[in-house]
Amino acid sequence: MPALQITVPHQFDQEIATEKLQRFAEKTKLLYGDQVKDLQETWEGPTVRFSFSAKGFKINGQLVVDDAKVTLDGTLPFAAMMFRKRIENDIRAALSKALQ
């Protein structure tokens, strides 16, 4: 599967940014829980490893928070490649909003 990497800058220390993203993850699960299956999420300090299925696609990766940016590394199914730019833009926008 093709790699997906997205970096979003922020202006918080690592702990505050991590807390904001954890709250964002909880809200997102409530809003979209019916569209996501087999969600696995493991936070280890400022890093979360995740996997889930959505619309028949298996998604997995990790999100790492540091003092200046958040970096998402994951994989994108080949079947979703035609939507890659939109997926990247949507993820970037969601992370930016969560880090306001």
Secondary structure, 3 states (H helix, E strand, C coil): CCEEEEEEECCCCHHHHHHHHHHHHHHHHHHHHHHEEEEEEEEECCEEEEEEEECCEEEEEEEEECCCEEEEEEECCHHHHHHHHHHHHHHHHHHHHHCC
